Amino acid sequence: MTFSEMLNIGLMQGFAGLSLFSVLLLMGLGLAVIFGQMGVINMAHGEFMTIGAYTIYMSSLVTEKYAPGLMQAYFPIAIALAFVIAFGAGWLTEWALIRHLYKRPLDTLLATWGLSLGLQQCFRSFIGPKEVSPTLPDWLMGSWAPAEGLDIPINGLFVMCLTAIVTGLLLLALYKARWGLRVRATVSNRVMANAIGINTKKTDRVTFAIGCGIAGVAGAAFTTIGSTGPTSGSLYIVDSFLVVTFGGAASLLGTVVSAFGIAQTQSISEFFMSGSNAKVLTLMLVIIILMLRPQGLFAAKVRR
């Protein structure tokens, strides 16, 4: 094998890591908003991702059957719909369940784990136990060849662009919008935020719903690189919590850095060893770093 071929393989393996990074980042951002800002352990976060993925699948079925001429344009609209549906499901979950369990993190863990199992059974009952894939637009298919022997999937590029847009919008919302100001005030000092007239209960509900909506977008992105089943979201929940914990629970910058590090370590390791061994190696490295720095890479000091 020539040096050029080895370089191309290494670049494509690194790009595969960027695709994994994009999905992990979208999942981690939703968890960072919910867990980092609110202290809620949402074990059903993966199921909100699955809701987004199934939204894309159902949208493709409806479009293909009733408006086949729109097949090339439906996907961006379906992504927005995935966010809206996951946002609404998150809003309902916070109102019906989470708001009764604040300051009881272990109870939120058990309650959302039960919700996770219930949603998985709903997926099996109403959609089916088999994995499904949507019909993607033609412009998402194929690859881009910037050099001979180097093929970069277009769907991977799309997922990276989508992740960059969502991350940018979330940062703008947190640091430039009124909602972000209310969230940061609530995290800093909830009692004082209430005293100056901020409706912290409404802020919590919107924050939880936005985190779930971002998970829905992650599910939409996931449909471009894999098939969707009732348990698809649960496959990413551990890695997503690992991203948030490793980066620092209240740090969005830490979430970005840790998602990139975990994804690239796992992807490059898979080139030299099996997938399970690569996961073990990644987990061991994260544990060693957390032993040296228990607060995560970018810990934020907040007052509860």
C-alpha positions in Angstrom: 0.0 0.0 0.0 1.4 3.4 -1.1 1.7 6.4 1.2 -1.0 8.2 -0.8 -3.5 5.3 -0.3 -2.7 5.2 3.4 -3.3 9.0 3.6 -6.6 8.7 1.8 -7.8 5.9 4.1 -6.7 7.9 7.1 -8.6 11.0 5.8 -11.8 9.0 5.1 -11.5 7.4 8.6 -11.2 10.8 10.1 -14.2 12.0 8.2 -16.2 9.0 9.5 -15.2 10.3 12.9 -16.6 13.7 12.0 -19.9 12.2 11.1 -20.1 10.4 14.4 -19.0 13.7 16.1 -21.9 15.5 14.5 -24.5 13.1 15.8 -22.9 12.9 19.3 -22.7 16.7 19.4 -26.3 17.2 18.5 -27.3 14.6 21.2 -24.8 16.1 23.7 -26.1 19.7 23.1 -29.6 18.6 24.0 -28.4 16.8 27.1 -26.1 19.7 28.1 -29.1 22.1 28.0 -31.2 19.7 30.1 -28.7 18.1 32.4 -26.1 20.9 32.6 -28.6 23.8 33.0 -31.4 22.1 34.9 -29.8 19.1 36.7 -32.3 16.7 35.2 -31.1 13.2 34.2 -33.2 12.5 31.1 -32.8 8.8 30.2 -35.4 9.1 27.5 -33.3 11.5 25.6 -32.5 8.8 23.0 -36.2 8.3 22.4 -36.7 11.9 21.5 -33.9 11.3 18.9 -35.9 8.4 17.7 -39.0 10.6 17.4 -37.1 12.9 15.1 -35.8 10.0 13.0 -39.3 8.5 12.7 -40.6 11.9 11.7 -38.3 11.9 8.7 -39.4 8.4 7.8 -43.1 9.2 8.0 -42.5 12.5 6.1 -40.8 10.6 3.3 -43.7 8.0 3.1 -46.3 10.8 2.9 -44.4 12.8 0.4 -43.7 9.8 -1.8 -47.3 8.8 -1.8 -49.2 12.1 -2.1 -46.6 14.6 -3.5 -43.8 12.7 -5.3 -42.8 15.9 -7.1 -41.6 17.3 -3.8 -39.3 14.4 -2.9 -36.2 16.6 -3.7 -37.4 19.4 -1.3 -39.1 17.6 1.6 -36.0 16.8 3.7 -35.2 20.3 5.1 -39.0 20.8 5.9 -39.0 17.4 7.6 -36.0 18.4 9.8 -37.9 21.4 11.0 -41.0 19.2 11.6 -38.8 16.8 13.6 -37.7 19.6 15.8 -41.2 20.8 16.3 -42.6 17.4 17.2 -39.8 16.5 19.6 -40.1 20.0 21.1 -43.8 19.4 21.7 -43.2 16.0 23.2 -40.6 17.5 25.5 -42.9 20.3 26.5 -45.6 17.7 27.4 -43.1 15.5 29.2 -41.9 18.4 31.4 -45.5 19.4 32.2 -46.7 15.9 33.0 -43.7 14.4 34.6 -40.4 16.3 35.1 -41.8 19.4 36.9 -42.8 17.2 39.8 -39.3 15.8 40.2 -36.9 18.8 40.3 -34.1 18.6 42.9 -34.6 14.8 42.9 -32.1 13.7 40.2 -32.3 10.0 41.0 -36.1 10.2 40.7 -35.8 11.9 37.3 -33.5 9.1 36.3 -36.0 6.4 37.2 -39.0 8.2 35.8 -37.4 9.0 32.4 -36.0 5.5 32.2 -39.6 4.2 32.5 -40.7 6.8 29.9 -37.9 5.5 27.6 -39.2 1.9 27.9 -42.8 3.1 27.3 -41.8 5.1 24.2 -39.9 2.1 22.8 -43.0 -0.1 23.2 -45.1 2.6 21.5 -42.7 2.6 18.5 -42.9 -1.2 18.2 -46.7 -1.1 18.5 -47.5 1.8 16.1 -44.6 1.8 13.6 -43.2 -1.7 13.9 -40.3 -3.6 15.4 -38.2 -3.6 12.2 -35.6 -1.0 11.3 -36.7 1.4 8.6 -35.1 4.0 6.4 -36.6 7.0 4.6 -36.2 7.7 0.9 -33.6 10.4 0.8 -33.4 13.1 -1.9 -31.0 12.5 -4.8 -28.8 15.4 -3.8 -28.0 13.6 -0.5 -26.7 10.5 -2.3 -23.3 9.9 -3.8 -19.9 11.3 -2.7 -17.5 14.2 -3.4 -14.1 13.3 -4.7 -11.7 16.2 -4.0 -8.7 14.0 -5.0 -8.2 10.7 -6.7 -9.0 7.8 -4.4 -10.6 10.1 -1.8 -14.4 9.8 -1.6 -16.3 11.9 1.0 -20.0 11.0 1.4 -22.3 14.0 0.7 -24.7 12.9 3.4 -21.8 13.2 5.9 -21.1 16.7 4.7 -24.8 17.6 5.1 -24.9 16.3 8.7 -21.8 18.4 9.5 -23.3 21.5 8.1 -26.6 20.9 9.9 -24.7 20.4 13.2 -22.8 23.7 12.7 -26.0 25.6 12.0 -27.8 24.1 15.1 -24.8 24.7 17.3 -24.5 28.3 16.1 -28.3 29.0 16.6 -28.1 27.5 20.1 -25.2 29.7 21.1 -26.9 32.7 19.7 -30.1 31.9 21.6 -28.2 31.4 24.9 -26.1 34.5 24.7 -28.1 36.9 22.6 -31.8 36.1 23.1 -34.0 36.8 26.1 -34.5 33.1 26.6 -30.8 32.6 27.1 -30.6 35.5 29.5 -33.4 33.9 31.6 -31.7 30.5 31.5 -28.4 31.9 32.6 -30.0 33.9 35.4 -31.9 30.9 36.6 -28.8 28.7 36.6 -26.8 31.3 38.4 -29.3 32.0 41.2 -32.9 30.6 40.9 -34.2 32.5 44.0 -32.9 35.9 42.7 -34.2 35.2 39.2 -37.7 34.6 40.7 -37.3 37.8 42.8 -36.7 39.9 39.7 -39.7 38.6 37.9 -38.4 35.7 35.8 -40.8 32.9 35.4 -38.3 30.1 36.2 -41.0 27.3 35.8 -41.7 28.4 32.3 -38.0 28.8 31.6 -37.4 25.2 32.8 -40.2 24.0 30.5 -38.9 25.8 27.4 -35.4 24.7 28.2 -36.3 21.0 28.5 -38.4 21.2 25.3 -35.6 22.9 23.3 -33.2 20.1 24.5 -35.6 17.5 23.3 -36.1 19.4 20.0 -32.3 19.3 19.4 -32.4 15.6 20.0 -35.1 15.4 17.3 -32.8 17.1 14.9 -30.1 14.6 15.8 -32.5 11.9 14.9 -33.2 13.6 11.6 -29.4 13.7 10.9 -29.1 10.1 12.0 -31.4 8.9 9.2 -28.9 9.9 6.6 -26.2 7.5 7.9 -28.2 4.6 9.4 -31.6 2.9 9.7 -34.1 3.6 12.5 -35.6 1.1 14.9 -37.4 1.3 18.3 -34.1 1.1 20.2 -31.9 3.3 17.9 -31.9 6.2 20.4 -30.8 4.0 23.3 -27.6 3.1 21.4 -26.4 6.7 21.7 -27.6 7.7 25.2 -24.6 6.4 27.0 -22.2 8.0 24.6 -24.2 11.3 24.9 -24.0 11.3 28.7 -20.3 10.5 28.4 -19.8 13.6 26.1 -21.6 15.9 28.6 -19.8 14.5 31.7 -16.4 14.5 30.0 -16.8 18.1 28.7 -18.2 19.6 31.8 -21.9 19.4 32.7 -22.7 23.1 32.3 -20.3 23.9 29.4 -21.4 23.9 25.8 -17.8 24.5 24.7 -16.8 21.4 26.7 -19.6 19.4 25.0 -18.2 20.4 21.5 -14.6 19.5 22.5 -15.5 16.2 24.2 -17.8 15.1 21.3 -14.9 15.7 18.9 -12.3 13.9 21.0 -14.5 10.9 21.7 -15.7 10.5 18.1 -12.2 10.8 16.6 -10.6 8.5 19.2 -13.3 5.8 18.5 -13.2 6.2 14.7 -9.4 6.1 14.4 -9.1 3.2 16.9 -11.6 1.2 14.8 -9.1 1.3 12.0 -6.6 -0.7 14.0 -8.9 -2.9 16.2 -12.5 -4.1 16.4 -15.4 -1.8 17.2 -15.9 -3.2 20.7 -12.2 -2.8 21.6 -12.2 0.7 20.2 -15.1 1.6 22.5 -13.3 0.1 25.5 -10.1 2.1 24.7 -12.1 5.3 24.3 -13.9 4.7 27.6 -10.6 3.9 29.4 -9.1 7.2 28.2 -12.1 9.2 29.3 -12.1 7.5 32.7 -8.4 8.2 33.2 -8.9 11.9 32.3 -11.9 12.2 34.6 -9.8 10.7 37.4 -7.3 13.5 36.9 -10.0 16.2 36.3 -13.3 15.0 37.9 -15.2 18.3 37.0 -14.7 17.7 33.3 -12.6 19.5 30.7 -14.5 22.9 31.0 -16.2 23.0 34.3 -18.4 26.0 34.9 -18.9 27.5 38.4 -22.6 28.0 39.1 -24.6 28.7 42.2 -27.8 26.6 42.7 
